[in-house]
Each structure stands twice: as C-alpha cells, then as structure tokens.
Amino acid sequence: MRWIRLVAWVVGLLPLASEAAGASAGPPALAWLPKASPLPAPAGQIIRVSTVDELFAAAEKVQPGGTILLADGHYAMPRYFEIHTDGVTLRSASGVRERVVLDGATSRHIELVGISRASRVTIADLTIQNIRANGFKINADRGANRVTIRNCVIHNIWQRGIKGPAVPKERREELRPVDCRVEYCLFYNDRPKQFADDPSDKPDGFGGNYIGGIDVMYPRGWVIRDNVFVGIQGRTRQARGAIFLWHDARDCVVERNVIVDCDSGICLGNSYRAPETQIHCTGCVVRNNFVVRCPENGILADYTRDCRILHNTIHDPASRLRRLIRLVHDNAGLVVANNLLSGPEMRVETDAKIDFRGNVTRVLSERFADAAAGDLHLEGRVEGVVDAGVPLGDVPEDIDRQRRDAKPDVGADEAPGN
C-alpha cells in the first residue's frame, strides 16, 4: 500500500526548544507511516493495571507467558522499571500507542524500561519519553534475549532510544543478544540535545552529541524494520546513528525504515574498535530504506565483512560532508547495489574490493513524492532509474512490500505502473 504524502512536517508539528522538558506537542502526524497490524488477543495470565504502583507490582507477580495490560493514561515513573520473567508481554489495553505514556521526567534513575534475565519478552503499543540515558535497555549482559519492541513511540530519550550493551568476553557467545525485533516504532525528539539533558555528556567529552536511536553491541539475527526516526540530533549535529550496529554484529537485517533529519542514518560499525574487535558487522543486510538529510552519514560501512547495502534511497543534495553512502576502512566482501543517491557521489574511503552494481547518483528532488518531508517514492517514470537496476534475489520486494519485477527500479521504491 502506497504511503500518503505528508502535508505538514516537523516545523509545524514539533514543539519549540524552549518548551518545558516534560511537555510534548504529540508525535509528528506522519500519515504515511507503515502501520502495524493489531497483536493477537492476550493469552495466559492477564494482569490489568491503571496506576504506577500496579504496574510495578505486576512485573513482580506476572507468570511466564503472561500479559500486563496498561489502561490508557499518563504514568509518571518514579524509578527504573524492569521485566525479568520469560515470555511476558507488556502492552496497552487499547492498542493505541499514544494513549499509554510511561514518562521518566521525574524518575530518580537515568534509564526507563529494562529487560533482564528473561527471553521472549514483547513490549508493544505504548509510548516512552523523557529520560536522560536509555529508553529501552535490553540487558544482554544480564541474560536478556529474543526481545520484541513493536509499535512503540520513543520520544525525547537523550542517549539511546534502545540500547544493547556490551557482554563480557568470557561469556560472549552465551550472552550476545540474539533474534531481537524492533518494528513499527517511531523515534523522535522535539529538538537537538542540550547539555542540560544529560550532564554526563560534557563539553570536553562528546560535546552534547552522545545520542542515537538504536545502539546495539554483539547482536546476532536482529531484524530492525518499518520504523521511523525523526530529529535524532546532537548539540552540534554530530550524533550517533539512528540505527547503529557494532562490536561483532552478525547476520542482522535493517529494512524498510524511514530516517529523516537525524545526524547519522544507518551505521554498520564505526571507526573506533576495541582491541578485541576486528570486524564490527558480518553478514548484515541494509535494504529498502529511505534516508533523508543525515549529514554525518546516510549509510555507513566501517570495518565490515560480507555485508550488503541494497536498494536504498538517500536524499541530501546539500550534504555538508557529502556522505550519502560512506565506505571506510576494511569492508571485504561488501556488495553495494541498486542504491539511489539524490545528492553527492558515494564516498569510497577503503582499499577493499567492493562489488558495486546498478547504483545511480542523480538529484531527483522534484521527482519524489515529497522529498522535503522524507517521502522518496518516485512519481512518474524516471529514465535511468525505473527498470535500471540489476536483479537481486535477496530483495524481492520494495519498501512497501510490493513485488519487484524482472527489471527492478533503482532505490527503495519500485514505482508501480512503470
């Protein structure tokens, strides 16, 4: 299903930076977002809660496989909240994610919601907001695994919206976070990060730029799909990735995401490596994403092995660093194919042998449905783009899950009727 063109955008929808930290004008009204289908009816033990005290009590008494259903409301969280029981689902009773808000503005801790010592936990259909460090923390170092975060709003989180921390070397294969899913979520901040948001992010350290969307170390088999990231920005516009996989990430898929006005888009690794880390990402696939105005990096590959960057559309004609796609350091076995760059040419800063196929660089601001708003669907037949790609067996569909034909279009969108 085609996305509807966005009429109003960030300038008219996001609150001014001077508004109170705990206030919100509501999420951007992006009518063209991919929509999550409703979850099945809850099974197993069901605990209904409508107050903060009931929520904390439910986390202690819920049985494996049970469900905690939150009534619509604003939950002022006094402290860190954790799920530590296998198979638990935490979700809004209404299924409307804007109607249940877990708010950390007055919490005495710097992290909001965590998962520890538990597998197969699902968190869905709710909003988290206003916390200094991590919004959702998947504590793999404490046994969290196979977590799904679905159809949530992650708002004004000042370090990482979703964090997967390092795991100890001696237990790495046992503890690395495996088979997690992040899907249909909206990550957005009302303004760039400020020093007051996070006193640990000092001028002589990261300078107010220690902020990102998803940051995961040592993941394997993660799928990050159908999410939207808006305005994840550092104080000086040098934030970390909206999606950032590193420290020996393996076999992860990043697909059908929309990233708009973030400092960095999708980052497979970065230039820092711990002594024990030779390769940041192995066998990871980045496909069918829209990336708009991400000046530090649109899509980055940095110390990767056998990864694939396929059928993405990246738009930033005025890119200050000219990094719509940037390939740096060792990237052996990398395939970069059928990507549409509306702006500067690809930045290749590696001696590795890269398999380039079917990529097109051409500014197409007037040929997208609404480039300013991040809607990079093609309008009409664009010669040299439509039917100009090379067939790739591992990208059978486009960003809208429409089938690609025998002559695929370059970029994330397979324009219908051409």
C-alpha positions as CSV (number, residue, x, y, z in Angstrom):
1,M,0.0,0.0,0.0
2,R,1.4,3.4,-1.0
3,W,2.1,5.9,1.7
4,I,0.1,9.1,1.7
5,R,2.1,12.3,1.0
6,L,2.8,14.2,4.2
7,V,1.2,17.6,4.2
8,A,2.5,19.1,7.5
9,W,6.0,18.4,8.7
10,V,8.4,18.9,11.5
11,V,8.4,22.7,11.6
12,G,4.7,22.9,12.2
13,L,4.4,19.9,14.4
14,L,7.3,19.7,16.8
15,P,7.3,21.9,19.9
16,L,9.8,24.8,20.3
17,A,13.1,24.0,22.1
18,S,12.0,26.4,24.8
19,E,9.1,24.4,25.8
20,A,9.2,22.5,29.2
21,A,11.2,19.3,29.1
22,G,8.3,17.2,30.3
23,A,5.8,18.7,27.8
24,S,5.0,17.3,24.4
25,A,3.0,18.6,21.4
26,G,2.5,14.9,20.4
27,P,4.2,12.8,17.8
28,P,4.6,14.0,14.3
29,A,1.4,13.3,12.4
30,L,3.0,11.2,9.6
31,A,0.1,9.8,7.8
32,W,2.4,7.8,5.5
33,L,4.0,5.7,8.2
34,P,3.8,1.9,7.8
35,K,1.1,0.7,10.1
36,A,1.4,-2.3,12.5
37,S,-1.3,-4.9,12.4
38,P,-3.0,-5.5,15.8
39,L,-1.5,-8.1,18.1
40,P,-3.5,-11.2,18.8
41,A,-5.7,-11.3,21.9
42,P,-3.6,-11.8,25.0
43,A,-3.1,-15.3,26.2
44,G,-2.1,-16.8,29.6
45,Q,-2.3,-14.9,32.8
46,I,-3.6,-11.3,32.2
47,I,-2.9,-8.6,34.7
48,R,-4.7,-5.3,34.2
49,V,-3.1,-2.1,35.6
50,S,-4.1,1.5,35.7
51,T,-1.6,3.0,38.1
52,V,2.2,3.2,38.5
53,D,2.1,1.1,41.7
54,E,0.0,-1.6,40.0
55,L,2.5,-1.6,37.1
56,F,5.5,-2.3,39.4
57,A,3.6,-4.9,41.3
58,A,2.5,-6.7,38.1
59,A,6.1,-7.0,37.0
60,E,6.9,-9.0,40.2
61,K,3.9,-11.3,40.1
62,V,3.3,-12.0,36.4
63,Q,3.9,-15.6,35.4
64,P,5.9,-16.8,32.4
65,G,3.9,-16.2,29.3
66,G,1.6,-13.7,31.0
67,T,0.5,-10.3,29.8
68,I,0.4,-6.9,31.5
69,L,-2.3,-4.7,30.1
70,L,-2.0,-1.0,30.7
71,A,-5.1,1.2,30.8
72,D,-4.9,4.4,28.8
73,G,-3.1,7.1,30.8
74,H,0.0,9.0,31.7
75,Y,2.3,7.0,34.1
76,A,4.8,9.3,35.9
77,M,7.6,6.7,36.5
78,P,9.4,7.3,39.8
79,R,12.2,4.9,39.1
80,Y,13.6,2.4,36.6
81,F,11.1,-0.4,35.6
82,E,12.2,-3.9,34.7
83,I,10.7,-7.0,33.3
84,H,12.5,-10.2,34.3
85,T,10.1,-13.1,33.5
86,D,10.2,-15.2,30.3
87,G,7.6,-14.7,27.7
88,V,5.9,-11.7,29.2
89,T,4.1,-9.1,27.1
90,L,3.7,-5.5,28.2
91,R,1.2,-3.7,26.1
92,S,-1.6,-1.1,26.1
93,A,-5.1,-2.4,26.5
94,S,-6.4,-0.2,23.8
95,G,-3.7,-1.0,21.3
96,V,-3.2,2.8,20.6
97,R,0.4,3.6,21.4
98,E,-0.2,7.3,22.1
99,R,-2.7,6.6,24.8
100,V,-0.3,4.9,27.2
101,V,2.7,7.1,28.2
102,L,5.5,5.9,30.5
103,D,7.2,9.2,31.4
104,G,10.6,9.4,33.1
105,A,10.7,13.1,33.5
106,T,10.6,12.8,37.3
107,S,12.4,9.4,37.7
108,R,15.3,9.2,40.1
109,H,17.1,6.9,37.7
110,I,18.6,7.6,34.2
111,E,17.2,4.5,32.5
112,L,13.5,3.9,32.0
113,V,12.5,0.4,30.9
114,G,14.7,-2.7,31.1
115,I,14.6,-6.4,30.4
116,S,16.9,-8.7,32.4
117,R,17.2,-12.5,33.0
118,A,14.3,-13.1,30.5
119,S,13.7,-14.2,27.0
120,R,10.8,-13.8,24.5
121,V,9.6,-10.5,26.1
122,T,7.4,-8.3,24.0
123,I,6.7,-4.6,24.6
124,A,4.1,-3.1,22.3
125,D,1.6,-0.3,21.6
126,L,2.8,2.3,24.1
127,T,5.0,5.4,24.4
128,I,8.1,6.0,26.5
129,Q,9.5,9.5,26.9
130,N,11.8,11.9,28.8
131,I,14.8,10.0,30.3
132,R,18.4,11.0,30.5
133,A,20.1,7.8,29.3
134,N,18.4,4.7,27.8
135,G,14.7,4.3,27.0
136,F,14.5,0.6,26.4
137,K,17.6,-1.3,27.8
138,I,18.0,-4.9,26.6
139,N,20.4,-6.2,29.3
140,A,22.0,-9.0,27.4
141,D,24.9,-8.9,29.9
142,R,22.2,-10.0,32.4
143,G,20.5,-12.6,30.3
144,A,18.0,-10.7,28.2
145,N,17.4,-12.2,24.8
146,R,14.8,-12.6,21.9
147,V,13.1,-9.3,22.8
148,T,10.5,-7.7,20.5
149,I,9.7,-4.0,20.7
150,R,6.7,-3.3,18.5
151,N,4.6,-0.2,17.6
152,C,6.0,2.0,20.3
153,V,6.8,5.7,20.4
154,I,10.3,6.5,21.7
155,H,10.3,10.3,22.5
156,N,12.9,12.6,24.0
157,I,15.4,10.0,25.0
158,W,18.7,11.7,25.5
159,Q,21.3,8.9,25.0
160,R,19.8,5.9,23.3
161,G,16.2,5.0,22.5
162,I,17.1,1.3,22.5
163,K,20.4,0.1,24.0
164,G,22.0,-3.3,23.8
165,P,25.2,-3.0,26.0
166,A,28.4,-4.9,25.8
167,V,28.6,-8.5,27.0
168,P,31.6,-9.9,28.8
169,K,34.2,-11.6,26.6
170,E,34.3,-14.8,28.5
171,R,30.6,-15.4,28.0
172,R,30.0,-13.6,24.8
173,E,28.6,-16.4,22.7
174,E,26.3,-17.4,25.5
175,L,25.0,-13.9,26.3
176,R,25.1,-12.0,23.0
177,P,21.6,-10.7,22.2
178,V,20.0,-13.0,19.6
179,D,16.9,-12.7,17.4
180,C,15.5,-9.4,18.7
181,R,13.0,-7.4,16.7
182,V,12.3,-3.7,16.6
183,E,9.4,-2.9,14.3
184,Y,6.8,-0.2,13.5
185,C,8.3,2.2,16.1
186,L,8.5,5.9,15.9
187,F,11.7,7.5,17.4
188,Y,11.6,11.3,17.6
189,N,13.0,14.2,19.7
190,D,11.5,17.6,20.0
191,R,14.9,19.4,19.4
192,P,18.6,18.7,19.4
193,K,20.2,17.5,22.6
194,Q,21.4,20.1,25.1
195,F,23.9,19.9,27.9
196,A,21.1,20.2,30.4
197,D,19.5,17.0,29.1
198,D,22.5,14.8,30.2
199,P,25.1,16.3,32.5
200,S,27.5,13.4,31.7
201,D,27.7,14.5,28.1
202,K,30.3,17.2,28.8
203,P,31.9,19.8,26.5
204,D,35.3,18.1,26.9
205,G,33.8,14.7,26.1
206,F,31.2,14.1,23.4
207,G,30.2,17.7,23.4
208,G,26.5,17.1,23.7
209,N,26.4,14.6,20.8
210,Y,26.2,11.3,22.7
211,I,22.8,10.4,21.4
212,G,21.3,7.9,19.0
213,G,18.2,5.8,18.2
214,I,19.2,2.1,18.4
215,D,22.7,1.2,19.6
216,V,23.5,-2.5,19.9
217,M,26.7,-4.4,20.6
218,Y,27.3,-8.0,19.7
219,P,23.8,-8.7,18.2
220,R,23.0,-11.7,16.1
221,G,20.0,-12.2,13.9
222,W,18.3,-8.9,14.7
223,V,15.6,-7.5,12.4
224,I,15.0,-3.7,12.5
225,R,12.2,-2.9,10.1
226,D,9.4,-0.5,9.4
227,N,10.5,2.1,11.9
228,V,10.6,5.9,11.5
229,F,13.3,8.1,13.0
230,V,12.9,11.9,13.1
231,G,15.2,14.6,14.6
232,I,17.7,12.4,16.5
233,Q,20.3,15.2,16.7
234,G,23.3,16.2,18.9
235,R,24.0,19.6,20.2
236,T,26.4,20.3,17.2
237,R,24.7,17.9,14.8
238,Q,27.2,15.1,15.3
239,A,25.0,12.5,16.9
240,R,25.4,8.7,16.6
241,G,23.4,6.6,14.2
242,A,19.6,6.4,14.2
243,I,20.5,2.7,13.7
244,F,23.9,1.7,14.9
245,L,25.2,-1.9,14.9
246,W,28.8,-2.6,16.0
247,H,31.2,-4.8,18.1
248,D,30.8,-8.0,16.1
249,A,27.2,-7.7,15.0
250,R,26.2,-10.7,12.9
251,D,23.5,-11.6,10.4
252,C,21.2,-8.6,11.1
253,V,18.7,-7.1,8.7
254,V,17.8,-3.4,8.6
255,E,14.9,-2.9,6.2
256,R,12.1,-0.5,5.2
257,N,13.0,2.2,7.7
258,V,12.5,5.9,7.2
259,I,15.1,8.2,8.7
260,V,14.6,12.0,8.4
261,D,16.7,14.9,9.8
262,C,18.9,12.7,12.0
263,D,22.6,13.4,12.2
264,S,23.6,9.9,11.2
265,G,21.3,7.3,9.5
266,I,22.3,3.6,9.4
267,C,25.7,2.8,10.7
268,L,27.3,-0.6,10.2
269,G,30.2,-0.1,12.6
270,N,32.3,3.0,13.1
271,S,36.0,3.9,13.1
272,Y,36.6,3.1,16.8
273,R,37.4,-0.6,17.5
274,A,38.2,-2.2,20.8
275,P,41.4,-4.2,20.7
276,E,39.4,-7.4,20.6
277,T,37.1,-6.3,17.8
278,Q,38.5,-6.7,14.3
279,I,35.2,-6.6,12.4
280,H,32.1,-4.6,13.5
281,C,29.5,-6.2,11.3
282,T,29.4,-9.6,9.4
283,G,26.7,-10.8,7.1
284,C,24.4,-7.8,7.8
285,V,21.9,-6.5,5.1
286,V,20.7,-2.9,4.8
287,R,17.9,-2.8,2.2
288,N,14.8,-0.7,1.1
289,N,15.3,2.2,3.4
290,F,14.6,5.9,2.9
291,V,17.3,8.2,4.4
292,V,16.9,12.0,4.2
293,R,19.2,14.7,5.3
294,C,21.6,12.8,7.6
295,P,24.8,14.9,7.3
296,E,27.3,12.8,9.2
297,N,26.4,9.6,7.4
298,G,23.4,8.5,5.4
299,I,24.6,4.8,5.3
300,L,28.0,3.9,6.7
301,A,30.0,0.7,6.4
302,D,33.1,0.8,8.6
303,Y,35.0,-2.5,9.3
304,T,32.5,-4.9,7.9
305,R,32.7,-8.3,6.4
306,D,30.3,-9.8,3.7
307,C,27.6,-7.2,4.3
308,R,25.1,-5.9,1.7
309,I,23.7,-2.4,1.1
310,L,20.9,-2.8,-1.4
311,H,18.1,-0.8,-2.9
312,N,18.2,2.2,-0.6
313,T,17.2,5.7,-1.5
314,I,19.2,8.5,0.2
315,H,18.4,12.2,-0.4
316,D,20.5,15.1,0.6
317,P,21.6,17.3,-2.3
318,A,23.2,19.9,0.1
319,S,25.0,17.3,2.2
320,R,27.7,19.2,4.1
321,L,30.0,16.2,4.4
322,R,29.0,14.5,1.1
323,R,28.4,11.2,2.8
324,L,25.2,9.8,1.5
325,I,26.9,6.4,1.4
326,R,30.3,6.2,3.0
327,L,32.6,3.2,2.9
328,V,35.7,3.5,5.1
329,H,38.4,1.1,6.4
330,D,38.1,-2.6,5.8
331,N,34.9,-3.8,4.1
332,A,35.9,-7.1,2.5
333,G,33.1,-8.8,0.6
334,L,30.8,-5.8,0.7
335,V,28.1,-5.5,-2.0
336,V,26.6,-2.1,-2.7
337,A,23.9,-2.4,-5.4
338,N,20.9,-0.6,-6.8
339,N,21.1,2.3,-4.4
340,L,19.7,5.7,-5.5
341,L,21.7,8.7,-4.3
342,S,20.0,12.0,-4.7
343,G,23.0,14.2,-4.0
344,P,26.8,13.8,-3.9
345,E,28.5,10.7,-5.2
346,M,29.4,7.8,-2.9
347,R,32.3,8.3,-0.6
348,V,34.7,5.4,-1.0
349,E,37.5,5.6,1.6
350,T,38.6,2.0,1.6
351,D,41.1,-0.2,-0.4
352,A,38.8,-3.2,0.0
353,K,37.4,-4.7,-3.2
354,I,33.7,-3.6,-3.2
355,D,31.1,-5.2,-5.5
356,F,29.3,-2.1,-7.0
357,R,26.3,-2.8,-9.2
358,G,23.4,-0.7,-10.5
359,N,23.9,2.4,-8.3
360,V,22.6,5.7,-9.6
361,T,23.6,9.2,-8.4
362,R,21.2,11.9,-9.6
363,V,19.4,14.7,-7.8
364,L,15.7,14.0,-8.0
365,S,14.1,16.4,-5.6
366,E,11.3,17.2,-7.9
367,R,10.6,13.6,-8.9
368,F,10.0,12.3,-5.4
369,A,6.5,12.4,-3.8
370,D,7.7,14.9,-1.1
371,A,11.4,15.0,-0.7
372,A,11.3,17.7,2.0
373,A,9.1,15.5,4.1
374,G,11.1,12.4,3.6
375,D,8.7,10.7,1.2
376,L,11.0,9.4,-1.5
377,H,8.5,7.4,-3.6
378,L,9.1,8.1,-7.3
379,E,6.4,10.0,-9.2
380,G,6.2,9.1,-12.8
381,R,8.7,7.3,-14.9
382,V,12.2,8.4,-14.3
383,E,14.6,7.3,-17.0
384,G,17.8,5.7,-15.8
385,V,16.1,4.8,-12.5
386,V,13.0,2.8,-13.4
387,D,13.9,-0.6,-14.7
388,A,17.6,0.3,-14.4
389,G,18.6,-2.0,-11.5
390,V,20.2,-5.4,-11.6
391,P,18.1,-8.3,-10.3
392,L,18.9,-9.3,-6.8
393,G,17.4,-12.5,-5.3
394,D,17.5,-11.2,-1.7
395,V,15.4,-8.1,-2.4
396,P,12.2,-9.5,-3.9
397,E,10.1,-6.6,-2.6
398,D,10.4,-2.8,-2.1
399,I,9.8,-0.5,0.8
400,D,6.0,-1.0,0.5
401,R,6.3,-4.8,0.2
402,Q,5.4,-4.5,-3.5
403,R,7.0,-7.2,-5.7
404,R,9.9,-6.2,-7.8
405,D,9.8,-7.2,-11.4
406,A,12.4,-8.7,-13.6
407,K,13.8,-5.3,-14.3
408,P,13.9,-3.7,-10.8
409,D,13.9,0.0,-10.2
410,V,17.0,1.6,-8.5
411,G,16.3,2.7,-4.9
412,A,13.9,1.5,-2.3
413,D,10.7,2.2,-4.2
414,E,9.5,0.0,-7.1
415,A,7.4,2.6,-8.9
416,P,4.0,1.0,-9.8
417,G,2.8,1.0,-13.4
418,N,6.1,1.7,-15.0
